Amino acid sequence: MGTQKPAADFYEKIAEQIAGFQFGQALMIGDSLTADIQGGNNAGMDTVWYNPTHMINNSKAVPTYTIHSYQELLDLL
């Protein structure tokens, strides 16, 4: 692939494979602030940080939503 998270072009290469994909209508869900959340932010997607251990976010990545359980994800969707 030649690229990796959190680079925006990582997500762009994936999006090219999905007909009609729109970053503004996608949701990046992940447990890594630096790869998943920052990557989603870089690509222009809303993000969900799965944080079951209630860690403190000391990174520059700002998730759109933070959840602590899968039930919270279901409620969010």
mmCIF file of the N, C-alpha and C atoms, coordinates in Angstrom:
data_MODEL
# 
_entry.id   MODEL 
# 
loop_
_atom_site.group_PDB 
_atom_site.id 
_atom_site.type_symbol 
_atom_site.label_atom_id 
_atom_site.label_alt_id 
_atom_site.label_comp_id 
_atom_site.label_asym_id 
_atom_site.label_entity_id 
_atom_site.label_seq_id 
_atom_site.pdbx_PDB_ins_code 
_atom_site.Cartn_x 
_atom_site.Cartn_y 
_atom_site.Cartn_z 
_atom_site.occupancy 
_atom_site.B_iso_or_equiv 
_atom_site.pdbx_formal_charge 
_atom_site.auth_seq_id 
_atom_site.auth_comp_id 
_atom_site.auth_asym_id 
_atom_site.auth_atom_id 
_atom_site.pdbx_PDB_model_num 
ATOM 1   N N  . MET A 1 1  ? 0.825   -1.185 0.000  1.00 0.00 ? 1  MET A N  1 
ATOM 2   C CA . MET A 1 1  ? 0.000   0.000  0.000  1.00 0.00 ? 1  MET A CA 1 
ATOM 3   C C  . MET A 1 1  ? 0.872   1.254  0.000  1.00 0.00 ? 1  MET A C  1 
ATOM 4   N N  . GLY A 1 2  ? 2.033   1.210  0.640  1.00 0.00 ? 2  GLY A N  1 
ATOM 5   C CA . GLY A 1 2  ? 2.953   2.330  0.598  1.00 0.00 ? 2  GLY A CA 1 
ATOM 6   C C  . GLY A 1 2  ? 2.688   3.437  1.587  1.00 0.00 ? 2  GLY A C  1 
ATOM 7   N N  . THR A 1 3  ? 1.693   3.286  2.415  1.00 0.00 ? 3  THR A N  1 
ATOM 8   C CA . THR A 1 3  ? 1.365   4.306  3.406  1.00 0.00 ? 3  THR A CA 1 
ATOM 9   C C  . THR A 1 3  ? 0.712   3.622  4.605  1.00 0.00 ? 3  THR A C  1 
ATOM 10  N N  . GLN A 1 4  ? 0.592   4.348  5.691  1.00 0.00 ? 4  GLN A N  1 
ATOM 11  C CA . GLN A 1 4  ? -0.023  3.763  6.882  1.00 0.00 ? 4  GLN A CA 1 
ATOM 12  C C  . GLN A 1 4  ? -0.713  4.843  7.704  1.00 0.00 ? 4  GLN A C  1 
ATOM 13  N N  . LYS A 1 5  ? -1.527  4.385  8.666  1.00 0.00 ? 5  LYS A N  1 
ATOM 14  C CA . LYS A 1 5  ? -2.172  5.325  9.581  1.00 0.00 ? 5  LYS A CA 1 
ATOM 15  C C  . LYS A 1 5  ? -1.091  6.057  10.366 1.00 0.00 ? 5  LYS A C  1 
ATOM 16  N N  . PRO A 1 6  ? -1.226  7.316  10.662 1.00 0.00 ? 6  PRO A N  1 
ATOM 17  C CA . PRO A 1 6  ? -2.401  8.162  10.527 1.00 0.00 ? 6  PRO A CA 1 
ATOM 18  C C  . PRO A 1 6  ? -2.430  9.037  9.272  1.00 0.00 ? 6  PRO A C  1 
ATOM 19  N N  . ALA A 1 7  ? -1.646  8.720  8.259  1.00 0.00 ? 7  ALA A N  1 
ATOM 20  C CA . ALA A 1 7  ? -1.608  9.536  7.048  1.00 0.00 ? 7  ALA A CA 1 
ATOM 21  C C  . ALA A 1 7  ? -2.957  9.531  6.333  1.00 0.00 ? 7  ALA A C  1 
ATOM 22  N N  . ALA A 1 8  ? -3.387  10.711 5.895  1.00 0.00 ? 8  ALA A N  1 
ATOM 23  C CA . ALA A 1 8  ? -4.673  10.828 5.205  1.00 0.00 ? 8  ALA A CA 1 
ATOM 24  C C  . ALA A 1 8  ? -4.704  9.980  3.937  1.00 0.00 ? 8  ALA A C  1 
ATOM 25  N N  . ASP A 1 9  ? -3.566  9.866  3.244  1.00 0.00 ? 9  ASP A N  1 
ATOM 26  C CA . ASP A 1 9  ? -3.577  9.091  1.998  1.00 0.00 ? 9  ASP A CA 1 
ATOM 27  C C  . ASP A 1 9  ? -3.792  7.597  2.241  1.00 0.00 ? 9  ASP A C  1 
ATOM 28  N N  . PHE A 1 10 ? -3.538  7.104  3.446  1.00 0.00 ? 10 PHE A N  1 
ATOM 29  C CA . PHE A 1 10 ? -3.872  5.720  3.797  1.00 0.00 ? 10 PHE A CA 1 
ATOM 30  C C  . PHE A 1 10 ? -5.375  5.508  3.629  1.00 0.00 ? 10 PHE A C  1 
ATOM 31  N N  . TYR A 1 11 ? -6.158  6.427  4.168  1.00 0.00 ? 11 TYR A N  1 
ATOM 32  C CA . TYR A 1 11 ? -7.616  6.335  4.100  1.00 0.00 ? 11 TYR A CA 1 
ATOM 33  C C  . TYR A 1 11 ? -8.120  6.626  2.688  1.00 0.00 ? 11 TYR A C  1 
ATOM 34  N N  . GLU A 1 12 ? -7.454  7.534  1.991  1.00 0.00 ? 12 GLU A N  1 
ATOM 35  C CA . GLU A 1 12 ? -7.859  7.855  0.623  1.00 0.00 ? 12 GLU A CA 1 
ATOM 36  C C  . GLU A 1 12 ? -7.709  6.641  -0.296 1.00 0.00 ? 12 GLU A C  1 
ATOM 37  N N  . LYS A 1 13 ? -6.633  5.881  -0.106 1.00 0.00 ? 13 LYS A N  1 
ATOM 38  C CA . LYS A 1 13 ? -6.431  4.686  -0.933 1.00 0.00 ? 13 LYS A CA 1 
ATOM 39  C C  . LYS A 1 13 ? -7.506  3.640  -0.662 1.00 0.00 ? 13 LYS A C  1 
ATOM 40  N N  . ILE A 1 14 ? -7.917  3.523  0.575  1.00 0.00 ? 14 ILE A N  1 
ATOM 41  C CA . ILE A 1 14 ? -9.005  2.597  0.908  1.00 0.00 ? 14 ILE A CA 1 
ATOM 42  C C  . ILE A 1 14 ? -10.320 3.102  0.322  1.00 0.00 ? 14 ILE A C  1 
ATOM 43  N N  . ALA A 1 15 ? -10.578 4.399  0.469  1.00 0.00 ? 15 ALA A N  1 
ATOM 44  C CA . ALA A 1 15 ? -11.828 4.988  -0.015 1.00 0.00 ? 15 ALA A CA 1 
ATOM 45  C C  . ALA A 1 15 ? -11.988 4.822  -1.524 1.00 0.00 ? 15 ALA A C  1 
ATOM 46  N N  . GLU A 1 16 ? -10.882 4.843  -2.248 1.00 0.00 ? 16 GLU A N  1 
ATOM 47  C CA . GLU A 1 16 ? -10.938 4.656  -3.703 1.00 0.00 ? 16 GLU A CA 1 
ATOM 48  C C  . GLU A 1 16 ? -11.537 3.304  -4.082 1.00 0.00 ? 16 GLU A C  1 
ATOM 49  N N  . GLN A 1 17 ? -11.475 2.354  -3.184 1.00 0.00 ? 17 GLN A N  1 
ATOM 50  C CA . GLN A 1 17 ? -11.966 1.005  -3.451 1.00 0.00 ? 17 GLN A CA 1 
ATOM 51  C C  . GLN A 1 17 ? -13.457 0.836  -3.136 1.00 0.00 ? 17 GLN A C  1 
ATOM 52  N N  . ILE A 1 18 ? -14.077 1.878  -2.571 1.00 0.00 ? 18 ILE A N  1 
ATOM 53  C CA . ILE A 1 18 ? -15.474 1.786  -2.142 1.00 0.00 ? 18 ILE A CA 1 
ATOM 54  C C  . ILE A 1 18 ? -16.294 2.796  -2.939 1.00 0.00 ? 18 ILE A C  1 
ATOM 55  N N  . ALA A 1 19 ? -17.153 2.308  -3.796 1.00 0.00 ? 19 ALA A N  1 
ATOM 56  C CA . ALA A 1 19 ? -17.967 3.182  -4.644 1.00 0.00 ? 19 ALA A CA 1 
ATOM 57  C C  . ALA A 1 19 ? -18.816 4.118  -3.796 1.00 0.00 ? 19 ALA A C  1 
ATOM 58  N N  . GLY A 1 20 ? -18.764 5.396  -4.116 1.00 0.00 ? 20 GLY A N  1 
ATOM 59  C CA . GLY A 1 20 ? -19.599 6.385  -3.444 1.00 0.00 ? 20 GLY A CA 1 
ATOM 60  C C  . GLY A 1 20 ? -19.150 6.769  -2.046 1.00 0.00 ? 20 GLY A C  1 
ATOM 61  N N  . PHE A 1 21 ? -17.973 6.316  -1.637 1.00 0.00 ? 21 PHE A N  1 
ATOM 62  C CA . PHE A 1 21 ? -17.507 6.613  -0.279 1.00 0.00 ? 21 PHE A CA 1 
ATOM 63  C C  . PHE A 1 21 ? -17.342 8.114  -0.082 1.00 0.00 ? 21 PHE A C  1 
ATOM 64  N N  . GLN A 1 22 ? -17.829 8.599  1.059  1.00 0.00 ? 22 GLN A N  1 
ATOM 65  C CA . GLN A 1 22 ? -17.693 10.011 1.417  1.00 0.00 ? 22 GLN A CA 1 
ATOM 66  C C  . GLN A 1 22 ? -17.160 10.101 2.841  1.00 0.00 ? 22 GLN A C  1 
ATOM 67  N N  . PHE A 1 23 ? -16.016 10.754 3.003  1.00 0.00 ? 23 PHE A N  1 
ATOM 68  C CA . PHE A 1 23 ? -15.400 10.867 4.323  1.00 0.00 ? 23 PHE A CA 1 
ATOM 69  C C  . PHE A 1 23 ? -16.321 11.541 5.329  1.00 0.00 ? 23 PHE A C  1 
ATOM 70  N N  . GLY A 1 24 ? -17.103 12.494 4.871  1.00 0.00 ? 24 GLY A N  1 
ATOM 71  C CA . GLY A 1 24 ? -18.005 13.219 5.763  1.00 0.00 ? 24 GLY A CA 1 
ATOM 72  C C  . GLY A 1 24 ? -19.147 12.371 6.303  1.00 0.00 ? 24 GLY A C  1 
ATOM 73  N N  . GLN A 1 25 ? -19.365 11.199 5.703  1.00 0.00 ? 25 GLN A N  1 
ATOM 74  C CA . GLN A 1 25 ? -20.424 10.306 6.163  1.00 0.00 ? 25 GLN A CA 1 
ATOM 75  C C  . GLN A 1 25 ? -19.866 9.045  6.820  1.00 0.00 ? 25 GLN A C  1 
ATOM 76  N N  . ALA A 1 26 ? -18.549 9.035  7.041  1.00 0.00 ? 26 ALA A N  1 
ATOM 77  C CA . ALA A 1 26 ? -17.899 7.865  7.637  1.00 0.00 ? 26 ALA A CA 1 
ATOM 78  C C  . ALA A 1 26 ? -17.563 8.133  9.101  1.00 0.00 ? 26 ALA A C  1 
ATOM 79  N N  . LEU A 1 27 ? -17.367 7.060  9.825  1.00 0.00 ? 27 LEU A N  1 
ATOM 80  C CA . LEU A 1 27 ? -17.021 7.144  11.238 1.00 0.00 ? 27 LEU A CA 1 
ATOM 81  C C  . LEU A 1 27 ? -15.840 6.217  11.486 1.00 0.00 ? 27 LEU A C  1 
ATOM 82  N N  . MET A 1 28 ? -14.723 6.782  11.916 1.00 0.00 ? 28 MET A N  1 
ATOM 83  C CA . MET A 1 28 ? -13.542 5.982  12.248 1.00 0.00 ? 28 MET A CA 1 
ATOM 84  C C  . MET A 1 28 ? -13.620 5.606  13.718 1.00 0.00 ? 28 MET A C  1 
ATOM 85  N N  . ILE A 1 29 ? -13.643 4.309  13.997 1.00 0.00 ? 29 ILE A N  1 
ATOM 86  C CA . ILE A 1 29 ? -13.729 3.807  15.363 1.00 0.00 ? 29 ILE A CA 1 
ATOM 87  C C  . ILE A 1 29 ? -12.416 3.112  15.684 1.00 0.00 ? 29 ILE A C  1 
ATOM 88  N N  . GLY A 1 30 ? -11.792 3.479  16.789 1.00 0.00 ? 30 GLY A N  1 
ATOM 89  C CA . GLY A 1 30 ? -10.538 2.831  17.134 1.00 0.00 ? 30 GLY A CA 1 
ATOM 90  C C  . GLY A 1 30 ? -10.126 3.075  18.564 1.00 0.00 ? 30 GLY A C  1 
ATOM 91  N N  . ASP A 1 31 ? -9.122  2.312  18.981 1.00 0.00 ? 31 ASP A N  1 
ATOM 92  C CA . ASP A 1 31 ? -8.631  2.442  20.353 1.00 0.00 ? 31 ASP A CA 1 
ATOM 93  C C  . ASP A 1 31 ? -7.285  3.153  20.438 1.00 0.00 ? 31 ASP A C  1 
ATOM 94  N N  . SER A 1 32 ? -6.705  3.498  19.310 1.00 0.00 ? 32 SER A N  1 
ATOM 95  C CA . SER A 1 32 ? -5.425  4.199  19.289 1.00 0.00 ? 32 SER A CA 1 
ATOM 96  C C  . SER A 1 32 ? -5.636  5.663  18.934 1.00 0.00 ? 32 SER A C  1 
ATOM 97  N N  . LEU A 1 33 ? -5.257  6.535  19.856 1.00 0.00 ? 33 LEU A N  1 
ATOM 98  C CA . LEU A 1 33 ? -5.392  7.966  19.586 1.00 0.00 ? 33 LEU A CA 1 
ATOM 99  C C  . LEU A 1 33 ? -4.475  8.409  18.457 1.00 0.00 ? 33 LEU A C  1 
ATOM 100 N N  . THR A 1 34 ? -3.251  7.902  18.432 1.00 0.00 ? 34 THR A N  1 
ATOM 101 C CA . THR A 1 34 ? -2.272  8.375  17.457 1.00 0.00 ? 34 THR A CA 1 
ATOM 102 C C  . THR A 1 34 ? -2.459  7.783  16.068 1.00 0.00 ? 34 THR A C  1 
ATOM 103 N N  . ALA A 1 35 ? -2.982  6.584  15.966 1.00 0.00 ? 35 ALA A N  1 
ATOM 104 C CA . ALA A 1 35 ? -3.187  5.973  14.649 1.00 0.00 ? 35 ALA A CA 1 
ATOM 105 C C  . ALA A 1 35 ? -4.625  6.137  14.182 1.00 0.00 ? 35 ALA A C  1 
ATOM 106 N N  . ASP A 1 36 ? -5.570  5.639  14.958 1.00 0.00 ? 36 ASP A N  1 
ATOM 107 C CA . ASP A 1 36 ? -6.971  5.622  14.539 1.00 0.00 ? 36 ASP A CA 1 
ATOM 108 C C  . ASP A 1 36 ? -7.626  7.000  14.593 1.00 0.00 ? 36 ASP A C  1 
ATOM 109 N N  . ILE A 1 37 ? -7.559  7.636  15.729 1.00 0.00 ? 37 ILE A N  1 
ATOM 110 C CA . ILE A 1 37 ? -8.270  8.910  15.900 1.00 0.00 ? 37 ILE A CA 1 
ATOM 111 C C  . ILE A 1 37 ? -7.586  10.021 15.117 1.00 0.00 ? 37 ILE A C  1 
ATOM 112 N N  . GLN A 1 38 ? -6.266  10.148 15.236 1.00 0.00 ? 38 GLN A N  1 
ATOM 113 C CA . GLN A 1 38 ? -5.570  11.174 14.463 1.00 0.00 ? 38 GLN A CA 1 
ATOM 114 C C  . GLN A 1 38 ? -5.700  10.898 12.977 1.00 0.00 ? 38 GLN A C  1 
ATOM 115 N N  . GLY A 1 39 ? -5.644  9.635  12.592 1.00 0.00 ? 39 GLY A N  1 
ATOM 116 C CA . GLY A 1 39 ? -5.815  9.288  11.186 1.00 0.00 ? 39 GLY A CA 1 
ATOM 117 C C  . GLY A 1 39 ? -7.179  9.665  10.657 1.00 0.00 ? 39 GLY A C  1 
ATOM 118 N N  . GLY A 1 40 ? -8.213  9.356  11.416 1.00 0.00 ? 40 GLY A N  1 
ATOM 119 C CA . GLY A 1 40 ? -9.563  9.752  11.021 1.00 0.00 ? 40 GLY A CA 1 
ATOM 120 C C  . GLY A 1 40 ? -9.706  11.259 10.926 1.00 0.00 ? 40 GLY A C  1 
ATOM 121 N N  . ASN A 1 41 ? -9.128  11.957 11.888 1.00 0.00 ? 41 ASN A N  1 
ATOM 122 C CA . ASN A 1 41 ? -9.144  13.423 11.852 1.00 0.00 ? 41 ASN A CA 1 
ATOM 123 C C  . ASN A 1 41 ? -8.440  13.930 10.597 1.00 0.00 ? 41 ASN A C  1 
ATOM 124 N N  . ASN A 1 42 ? -7.281  13.366 10.299 1.00 0.00 ? 42 ASN A N  1 
ATOM 125 C CA . ASN A 1 42 ? -6.516  13.788 9.117  1.00 0.00 ? 42 ASN A CA 1 
ATOM 126 C C  . ASN A 1 42 ? -7.300  13.577 7.825  1.00 0.00 ? 42 ASN A C  1 
ATOM 127 N N  . ALA A 1 43 ? -8.135  12.548 7.807  1.00 0.00 ? 43 ALA A N  1 
ATOM 128 C CA . ALA A 1 43 ? -8.910  12.229 6.604  1.00 0.00 ? 43 ALA A CA 1 
ATOM 129 C C  . ALA A 1 43 ? -10.249 12.961 6.547  1.00 0.00 ? 43 ALA A C  1 
ATOM 130 N N  . GLY A 1 44 ? -10.596 13.686 7.611  1.00 0.00 ? 44 GLY A N  1 
ATOM 131 C CA . GLY A 1 44 ? -11.848 14.436 7.611  1.00 0.00 ? 44 GLY A CA 1 
ATOM 132 C C  . GLY A 1 44 ? -13.052 13.640 8.066  1.00 0.00 ? 44 GLY A C  1 
ATOM 133 N N  . MET A 1 45 ? -12.815 12.578 8.826  1.00 0.00 ? 45 MET A N  1 
ATOM 134 C CA . MET A 1 45 ? -13.919 11.761 9.335  1.00 0.00 ? 45 MET A CA 1 
ATOM 135 C C  . MET A 1 45 ? -14.208 12.091 10.795 1.00 0.00 ? 45 MET A C  1 
ATOM 136 N N  . ASP A 1 46 ? -15.452 11.882 11.203 1.00 0.00 ? 46 ASP A N  1 
ATOM 137 C CA . ASP A 1 46 ? -15.754 11.877 12.628 1.00 0.00 ? 46 ASP A CA 1 
ATOM 138 C C  . ASP A 1 46 ? -15.098 10.641 13.222 1.00 0.00 ? 46 ASP A C  1 
ATOM 139 N N  . THR A 1 47 ? -14.744 10.727 14.496 1.00 0.00 ? 47 THR A N  1 
ATOM 140 C CA . THR A 1 47 ? -14.013 9.632  15.127 1.00 0.00 ? 47 THR A CA 1 
ATOM 141 C C  . THR A 1 47 ? -14.642 9.232  16.454 1.00 0.00 ? 47 THR A C  1 
ATOM 142 N N  . VAL A 1 48 ? -14.474 7.950  16.779 1.00 0.00 ? 48 VAL A N  1 
ATOM 143 C CA . VAL A 1 48 ? -14.909 7.415  18.069 1.00 0.00 ? 48 VAL A CA 1 
ATOM 144 C C  . VAL A 1 48 ? -13.703 6.737  18.710 1.00 0.00 ? 48 VAL A C  1 
ATOM 145 N N  . TRP A 1 49 ? -13.322 7.227  19.866 1.00 0.00 ? 49 TRP A N  1 
ATOM 146 C CA . TRP A 1 49 ? -12.226 6.609  20.612 1.00 0.00 ? 49 TRP A CA 1 
ATOM 147 C C  . TRP A 1 49 ? -12.811 5.593  21.574 1.00 0.00 ? 49 TRP A C  1 
ATOM 148 N N  . TYR A 1 50 ? -12.482 4.328  21.356 1.00 0.00 ? 50 TYR A N  1 
ATOM 149 C CA . TYR A 1 50 ? -12.905 3.255  22.254 1.00 0.00 ? 50 TYR A CA 1 
ATOM 150 C C  . TYR A 1 50 ? -11.894 3.199  23.392 1.00 0.00 ? 50 TYR A C  1 
ATOM 151 N N  . ASN A 1 51 ? -12.328 3.607  24.581 1.00 0.00 ? 51 ASN A N  1 
ATOM 152 C CA . ASN A 1 51 ? -11.448 3.776  25.732 1.00 0.00 ? 51 ASN A CA 1 
ATOM 153 C C  . ASN A 1 51 ? -12.030 3.058  26.952 1.00 0.00 ? 51 ASN A C  1 
ATOM 154 N N  . PRO A 1 52 ? -12.004 1.715  26.954 1.00 0.00 ? 52 PRO A N  1 
ATOM 155 C CA . PRO A 1 52 ? -12.645 0.970  28.046 1.00 0.00 ? 52 PRO A CA 1 
ATOM 156 C C  . PRO A 1 52 ? -11.957 1.122  29.395 1.00 0.00 ? 52 PRO A C  1 
ATOM 157 N N  . THR A 1 53 ? -10.695 1.539  29.403 1.00 0.00 ? 53 THR A N  1 
ATOM 158 C CA . THR A 1 53 ? -9.965  1.677  30.670 1.00 0.00 ? 53 THR A CA 1 
ATOM 159 C C  . THR A 1 53 ? -9.942  3.112  31.186 1.00 0.00 ? 53 THR A C  1 
ATOM 160 N N  . HIS A 1 54 ? -10.686 3.998  30.532 1.00 0.00 ? 54 HIS A N  1 
ATOM 161 C CA . HIS A 1 54 ? -10.802 5.400  30.956 1.00 0.00 ? 54 HIS A CA 1 
ATOM 162 C C  . HIS A 1 54 ? -9.440  6.100  31.023 1.00 0.00 ? 54 HIS A C  1 
ATOM 163 N N  . MET A 1 55 ? -8.601  5.841  30.035 1.00 0.00 ? 55 MET A N  1 
ATOM 164 C CA . MET A 1 55 ? -7.296  6.504  29.977 1.00 0.00 ? 55 MET A CA 1 
ATOM 165 C C  . MET A 1 55 ? -7.489  7.996  29.756 1.00 0.00 ? 55 MET A C  1 
ATOM 166 N N  . ILE A 1 56 ? -6.525  8.781  30.196 1.00 0.00 ? 56 ILE A N  1 
ATOM 167 C CA . ILE A 1 56 ? -6.533  10.221 29.964 1.00 0.00 ? 56 ILE A CA 1 
ATOM 168 C C  . ILE A 1 56 ? -5.904  10.481 28.598 1.00 0.00 ? 56 ILE A C  1 
ATOM 169 N N  . ASN A 1 57 ? -6.531  11.354 27.832 1.00 0.00 ? 57 ASN A N  1 
ATOM 170 C CA . ASN A 1 57 ? -6.010  11.707 26.516 1.00 0.00 ? 57 ASN A CA 1 
ATOM 171 C C  . ASN A 1 57 ? -4.967  12.810 26.675 1.00 0.00 ? 57 ASN A C  1 
ATOM 172 N N  . ASN A 1 58 ? -3.707  12.441 26.579 1.00 0.00 ? 58 ASN A N  1 
ATOM 173 C CA . ASN A 1 58 ? -2.612  13.405 26.641 1.00 0.00 ? 58 ASN A CA 1 
ATOM 174 C C  . ASN A 1 58 ? -2.033  13.683 25.260 1.00 0.00 ? 58 ASN A C  1 
ATOM 175 N N  . SER A 1 59 ? -2.743  13.288 24.234 1.00 0.00 ? 59 SER A N  1 
ATOM 176 C CA . SER A 1 59 ? -2.252  13.464 22.866 1.00 0.00 ? 59 SER A CA 1 
ATOM 177 C C  . SER A 1 59 ? -2.886  14.703 22.240 1.00 0.00 ? 59 SER A C  1 
ATOM 178 N N  . LYS A 1 60 ? -2.463  14.985 21.026 1.00 0.00 ? 60 LYS A N  1 
ATOM 179 C CA . LYS A 1 60 ? -3.045  16.094 20.270 1.00 0.00 ? 60 LYS A CA 1 
ATOM 180 C C  . LYS A 1 60 ? -4.302  15.668 19.522 1.00 0.00 ? 60 LYS A C  1 
ATOM 181 N N  . ALA A 1 61 ? -4.552  14.376 19.467 1.00 0.00 ? 61 ALA A N  1 
ATOM 182 C CA . ALA A 1 61 ? -5.725  13.845 18.764 1.00 0.00 ? 61 ALA A CA 1 
ATOM 183 C C  . ALA A 1 61 ? -6.986  14.117 19.574 1.00 0.00 ? 61 ALA A C  1 
ATOM 184 N N  . VAL A 1 62 ? -7.986  14.660 18.916 1.00 0.00 ? 62 VAL A N  1 
ATOM 185 C CA . VAL A 1 62 ? -9.249  14.980 19.589 1.00 0.00 ? 62 VAL A CA 1 
ATOM 186 C C  . VAL A 1 62 ? -10.371 14.170 18.937 1.00 0.00 ? 62 VAL A C  1 
ATOM 187 N N  . PRO A 1 63 ? -10.882 13.163 19.642 1.00 0.00 ? 63 PRO A N  1 
ATOM 188 C CA . PRO A 1 63 ? -11.972 12.369 19.077 1.00 0.00 ? 63 PRO A CA 1 
ATOM 189 C C  . PRO A 1 63 ? -13.289 13.137 19.081 1.00 0.00 ? 63 PRO A C  1 
ATOM 190 N N  . THR A 1 64 ? -14.132 12.847 18.114 1.00 0.00 ? 64 THR A N  1 
ATOM 191 C CA . THR A 1 64 ? -15.472 13.427 18.090 1.00 0.00 ? 64 THR A CA 1 
ATOM 192 C C  . THR A 1 64 ? -16.281 12.886 19.259 1.00 0.00 ? 64 THR A C  1 
ATOM 193 N N  . TYR A 1 65 ? -16.139 11.589 19.505 1.00 0.00 ? 65 TYR A N  1 
ATOM 194 C CA . TYR A 1 65 ? -16.837 10.912 20.603 1.00 0.00 ? 65 TYR A CA 1 
ATOM 195 C C  . TYR A 1 65 ? -15.846 10.016 21.340 1.00 0.00 ? 65 TYR A C  1 
ATOM 196 N N  . THR A 1 66 ? -16.101 9.801  22.617 1.00 0.00 ? 66 THR A N  1 
ATOM 197 C CA . THR A 1 66 ? -15.345 8.830  23.404 1.00 0.00 ? 66 THR A CA 1 
ATOM 198 C C  . THR A 1 66 ? -16.339 7.873  24.034 1.00 0.00 ? 66 THR A C  1 
ATOM 199 N N  . ILE A 1 67 ? -16.059 6.585  23.891 1.00 0.00 ? 67 ILE A N  1 
ATOM 200 C CA . ILE A 1 67 ? -16.924 5.571  24.493 1.00 0.00 ? 67 ILE A CA 1 
ATOM 201 C C  . ILE A 1 67 ? -16.078 4.647  25.362 1.00 0.00 ? 67 ILE A C  1 
ATOM 202 N N  . HIS A 1 68 ? -16.735 4.008  26.316 1.00 0.00 ? 68 HIS A N  1 
ATOM 203 C CA . HIS A 1 68 ? -16.033 3.114  27.232 1.00 0.00 ? 68 HIS A CA 1 
ATOM 204 C C  . HIS A 1 68 ? -16.548 1.677  27.151 1.00 0.00 ? 68 HIS A C  1 
ATOM 205 N N  . SER A 1 69 ? -17.565 1.452  26.317 1.00 0.00 ? 69 SER A N  1 
ATOM 206 C CA . SER A 1 69 ? -18.115 0.103  26.152 1.00 0.00 ? 69 SER A CA 1 
ATOM 207 C C  . SER A 1 69 ? -18.715 -0.014 24.754 1.00 0.00 ? 69 SER A C  1 
ATOM 208 N N  . TYR A 1 70 ? -18.878 -1.255 24.327 1.00 0.00 ? 70 TYR A N  1 
ATOM 209 C CA . TYR A 1 70 ? -19.511 -1.481 23.028 1.00 0.00 ? 70 TYR A CA 1 
ATOM 210 C C  . TYR A 1 70 ? -20.979 -1.065 23.054 1.00 0.00 ? 70 TYR A C  1 
ATOM 211 N N  . GLN A 1 71 ? -21.613 -1.156 24.192 1.00 0.00 ? 71 GLN A N  1 
ATOM 212 C CA . GLN A 1 71 ? -23.001 -0.712 24.308 1.00 0.00 ? 71 GLN A CA 1 
ATOM 213 C C  . GLN A 1 71 ? -23.106 0.776  23.993 1.00 0.00 ? 71 GLN A C  1 
ATOM 214 N N  . GLU A 1 72 ? -22.141 1.556  24.466 1.00 0.00 ? 72 GLU A N  1 
ATOM 215 C CA . GLU A 1 72 ? -22.139 2.988  24.155 1.00 0.00 ? 72 GLU A CA 1 
ATOM 216 C C  . GLU A 1 72 ? -22.020 3.217  22.652 1.00 0.00 ? 72 GLU A C  1 
ATOM 217 N N  . LEU A 1 73 ? -21.265 2.368  21.974 1.00 0.00 ? 73 LEU A N  1 
ATOM 218 C CA . LEU A 1 73 ? -21.158 2.486  20.521 1.00 0.00 ? 73 LEU A CA 1 
ATOM 219 C C  . LEU A 1 73 ? -22.502 2.210  19.871 1.00 0.00 ? 73 LEU A C  1 
ATOM 220 N N  . LEU A 1 74 ? -23.180 1.172  20.301 1.00 0.00 ? 74 LEU A N  1 
ATOM 221 C CA . LEU A 1 74 ? -24.508 0.871  19.761 1.00 0.00 ? 74 LEU A CA 1 
ATOM 222 C C  . LEU A 1 74 ? -25.470 2.022  20.001 1.00 0.00 ? 74 LEU A C  1 
ATOM 223 N N  . ASP A 1 75 ? -25.411 2.614  21.181 1.00 0.00 ? 75 ASP A N  1 
ATOM 224 C CA . ASP A 1 75 ? -26.274 3.753  21.494 1.00 0.00 ? 75 ASP A CA 1 
ATOM 225 C C  . ASP A 1 75 ? -25.946 4.948  20.604 1.00 0.00 ? 75 ASP A C  1 
ATOM 226 N N  . LEU A 1 76 ? -24.674 5.129  20.302 1.00 0.00 ? 76 LEU A N  1 
ATOM 227 C CA . LEU A 1 76 ? -24.224 6.244  19.473 1.00 0.00 ? 76 LEU A CA 1 
ATOM 228 C C  . LEU A 1 76 ? -24.683 6.085  18.031 1.00 0.00 ? 76 LEU A C  1 
ATOM 229 N N  . LEU A 1 77 ? -24.616 4.860  17.542 1.00 0.00 ? 77 LEU A N  1 
ATOM 230 C CA . LEU A 1 77 ? -24.997 4.603  16.154 1.00 0.00 ? 77 LEU A CA 1 
ATOM 231 C C  . LEU A 1 77 ? -26.496 4.663  15.987 1.00 0.00 ? 77 LEU A C  1 
# 
